[in-house]
Amino acid sequence: QVQLVESGGGLVQPGGSLRLSCTASGSMFSIYGMEWYRQAPGKQRELVASIASGGSTNYADSVKGRFTISRENAKNTVYLQMNSLKPEDTAVYYCDRFPSLRIFTGWGQGTQVTVSS
């Protein structure tokens, strides 16, 4: 069964940076789009960034210019570089495949990002 495992979260001060990683088990990683979501306490999960198999990217307006999604197919890994972090970026971050894998596996624990002084 294919699994997605997120890592790289932590506590960072406003204006700081973090890089999240999501590694997929199994084969054929390169043919799928990949997505990063986040869910803040009391809020719905929202799509933050996506990257197609060909490398084209899209971002939520709230993170444009600050976050960068990238992928390394040889390592079955997608990254989310987060710069100029704000307290409102505090959330649990999750990755998913497109088409979704999470509808079969559930969302798991994700990786917590806390932006606070």
C-alpha positions in Angstrom: 0.0 0.0 0.0 1.3 3.4 -0.9 1.9 5.7 2.0 2.8 9.4 2.3 4.9 10.6 5.3 5.3 14.2 6.1 8.2 15.7 8.1 10.1 18.9 8.8 7.6 20.8 10.9 8.5 22.7 14.1 8.4 25.9 16.0 9.7 29.0 14.2 9.6 32.7 14.9 7.7 35.0 12.6 9.8 35.8 9.5 11.6 32.5 9.7 11.7 29.6 7.3 11.0 25.8 7.3 11.2 23.2 4.7 8.7 20.4 4.8 9.2 17.0 3.1 6.7 14.4 2.0 8.0 11.0 1.0 5.9 8.4 -0.8 6.4 4.7 -0.7 5.8 2.6 -3.8 6.6 3.3 -7.5 5.3 5.6 -10.2 5.7 8.7 -8.0 6.7 10.8 -11.0 3.4 10.4 -12.8 1.3 11.9 -10.1 0.6 15.5 -9.2 1.4 16.3 -5.5 -0.3 18.7 -3.1 0.3 20.3 0.2 -2.7 21.1 2.5 -2.9 22.6 5.9 -5.5 22.7 8.7 -5.4 25.3 11.4 -7.3 24.7 14.7 -11.0 25.3 14.2 -10.7 25.7 10.4 -11.2 23.6 7.4 -8.4 22.0 5.6 -7.2 24.1 2.7 -5.0 23.5 -0.3 -1.8 25.4 -0.1 0.3 24.4 -3.1 0.3 21.9 -5.9 2.8 20.6 -8.4 1.9 18.7 -11.5 3.9 15.7 -12.8 5.4 18.0 -15.4 6.5 20.5 -12.8 3.9 23.3 -13.1 2.9 24.8 -9.8 0.0 26.6 -8.2 -0.4 28.4 -4.9 -3.0 29.7 -2.6 -3.1 33.5 -2.6 -2.2 33.6 1.0 1.2 31.9 0.4 2.2 33.2 -3.0 5.7 34.7 -3.0 6.5 33.0 0.3 6.1 29.3 -0.3 7.7 27.2 -3.0 6.7 23.6 -3.8 9.1 21.3 -5.6 9.6 17.7 -6.2 12.5 15.2 -6.5 11.2 12.2 -8.3 14.4 10.2 -7.8 13.7 10.3 -4.0 9.9 10.1 -4.3 9.7 13.3 -2.4 7.9 16.6 -2.6 9.0 19.6 -0.6 7.4 22.8 0.6 9.9 25.6 1.3 8.2 28.1 3.5 9.8 31.6 3.9 8.7 34.7 5.7 6.4 32.7 7.9 3.5 34.4 9.7 1.6 33.3 12.8 -1.4 32.6 10.5 0.7 29.9 8.8 0.4 27.9 12.0 -1.3 24.6 11.1 -0.9 20.9 10.6 0.5 20.4 7.1 -0.4 17.4 5.0 0.6 16.2 1.6 -1.6 14.2 -0.8 -1.3 12.8 -4.3 -3.5 13.9 -7.2 -5.7 12.0 -7.7 -6.1 11.7 -4.0 -4.6 8.9 -2.0 -5.9 10.2 1.3 -9.5 9.2 0.5 -8.2 5.6 0.9 -5.5 6.0 3.6 -6.9 8.9 5.7 -5.0 12.0 6.5 -2.7 10.7 9.2 -1.0 13.1 11.7 0.7 15.4 9.2 3.5 17.7 10.5 2.9 20.6 12.9 4.1 24.0 12.0 3.9 26.6 14.7 4.9 30.2 14.0 5.2 32.2 17.2 7.6 34.5 19.1 
